[in-house]
Structures are given as C-alpha cells and as structure tokens.
Amino acid sequence: RQQKVIFQKMDPSTKLKQLSDEAKLKAKIKHGVAPKIYLRSAVQLENQARSYYEEEDWVPCYILSVRFCHLVLYELPAHPGYKMVSNEERIKTRQIVKVMMARAEESKEKLEEIFKAEYDKVMSVSLHCVCCHSNISSWNRNRERKRYSRGEKRNFRGNSKYEKSKD
C-alpha cells in the first residue's frame, strides 16, 4: 500500500520512465537458441499485447509492445542465425513492428492522461486532521508536524533520518 501511495504521488513522466525501464528485456538472447524460437516468442508477445489493447488495459499493453519492438528491432538482428531466417518472416515481423509501435505510442498517450489525472487527484485531496480539526493539504505536512511536536529535527545532511534535539 505504501508503494502504491508513493507511486501515485510521482510525477507522471517519472511513472512512464519507470514503466519504460520495466519494459526493457531482462534476458539476453542466447546464440545457441534458434532465431525461430525468438520469433515465436515475439508473436506471443504481440498476441498478448493485442488482447490487452482490446481490453484497454494500457500498462501491460505498453510494456509488451515495447518488449516486442525491442526484441525484433535490436536483439534479433544481432543473433548470428538471424540471416538464415526467410525474408518473408522478416518482412512480416517488420510490418507487425509498425503496428506495435503505433500501439505503444497510443497506450503511452493514454497512460500519460491516466497518470496525470491520478496525480492531480492525489495532490488535490485534502485530509482532515482529527486531533486539531483542520484540513491538511498533504500527508507529509502532518508527518512533519508530529516530528516537530516530539522535538525531533532533521540531521545535518537533511535526509530522512531524524534525531532528537538536544535542547
């Protein structure tokens, strides 16, 4: 829950950057595996991304679309056996890449809208403090108020560690 709250308070561009980092292929292509296996995996990625696109589930659609494009455009051409793949299959995957790139761009735009709406909603919410009956504009201000009332102050580096004041 804490991670979700922090993720909601993030700037929309930071969220998209995190999703882009998550979308990068974690595994490296092994040269001993035939490129047809990777092409089959690419087709599966495309099928999954299409189903998420049809369901309007934008986060996995974006991630899978980016993974597909990265696999087909960067990883597969570096495979030594890729030259043995027929031209028909290469042309077919290149045509799918165009569709997947358009899908990734569209889902990215949708995610920007969603993340911006979430960010605006979270930042505009005002919390009501039960102890002093006042509105608090952010959770952080309430936390700082509690630390101040306990006599704590920030350490000399200004980071999140706190120490008791000696006064």
N, C-alpha and C positions, 0 to 999 in steps of 0.2 A: 504494500500500500504506500509506503514512504517513497519508493522508487517511482510509482505512478504519479504521486503528487509533485515530485521534483521534475519528472518528465513533462508534466502539464505546465509547470512554471517556466519551462525552457522557451527560448525564442524559437519561432517556427523554422527559421533557417538552420538552427543548431539541430533540431529534430531531424530535418531532412538530411543533414550531413551524417548524423548517426545512422540513419537508415541506409544511406549510400555506402557507408563503411561496412554495415552488416551485410549488404548485398554482394560485396566482393567475394569471389570464390575463395574458400579457405583451403581447398585441396589443390594440389598441383597435379598437372597431367603427367601420367607415367608413360614413358615412351614404349614400354613393353606391352601396353594395352592397345588393341586395335582402335583406330580412329572411328570406326563404325559404332563401337560401343559408346563413345562420347557423343556421336551424332544421335544415337538413340536416346541418350540422356537429355540431349538438347530438345529433342521432340517431346519428351515427357515434361520438361520444364515449360515448353510452350503450351502444352495441353493444360497443365495446372494453372499457368498464368491466365489462359483464356477463361477457364472456369471461374477464377477469382474475379476477372474482369466482368464477366456476365453477372456475377453476384454483387458487383460493386463493392468488393472488399479490397480497398485500394492499397493497403500496406503490403500484404503478400503479393498482390499483382505487381506492384512496383519492384519488390525485391526479386521475384522470379524473372521478371522481364529484364532487369539489369544483369542478373546472373546469366541468362540466356545469351544476351548480347556480348557479354564479356567472354563467355566460353567460345562462341562462334567467331568473334572478331579477333580475339587476342590469343587465346590458349590453343585452339585447334590448328591454326596456320603454323604455329611453332612446332607442332608434332611432326616428327620425321616421316611418318607414314601417311600424312595428310595428302601428299602428292599422288598417292595411289587411289584416293577416293575419286569416283567418277565426277566428271564435270556437271552432270545432271544433278547430282546430290548437292554439289557446291552451289550451283545456281539456285536450287530450291531453298537451301538454308539462307542464302543471301536475300532472297525475296521475303522469307519469314522474318529476317532481321529487321527489314524496313518496317514491317507491321509491328514487331515487338518494340522497336524504338519509339514509334508513334504511341504505342500503348503505354510505354514507360513515361513518356512526356505527359500524356494525358493524366495518368494516375499521379504523377508528381504535382501537376497543377491542382488536382482535386485534393491531394494531401496538404498542399500549401493553404488552400482555403479552409480545410478542416482544422489544421493546426493553428491557423490564425484565429479562427472562431473560438477554439478551446482556450487559447492563450488570452484572448480578450475577455472571455467569460471568467476565467480563473482570476485574472488581475482586477476585474471589476467587482468581484464578490467582496462584500464587507461582512466581517464576522462580528457577532455581538458578544461582548465580554460579560460573563455572568457576574463576576466579582465587582466590577465598577460600573456596570450598566452603560458602557459606552461602545460605540462602533469602532472596530479595529480594521484598518484597511488591509493589513496583511498579517499572516501568521508570524512572520519574522519580528514585527514590531512588538507583538505580545511576548515572544520569547526573550527579546532584549529587555523588555520592561521587567520580567521576572528575574533575570540575572542581575539587573541593576538593584532591584529591591533586596536581593540576597547579598549585596555588597561585592559582587564579582566584577572584574574588569577584564578587558582583552589583554593578552600578554604582549610583549614588546614587538613581536612580529606581526600582530594584527590578524593572526589566523583564528581558526575556530576553537582552539583550546583556551580555556578560561582558568584564571587563578583567583583566589580570594585576595581582596585588597587588604593591605596591612594597616589601614587607618583605624 
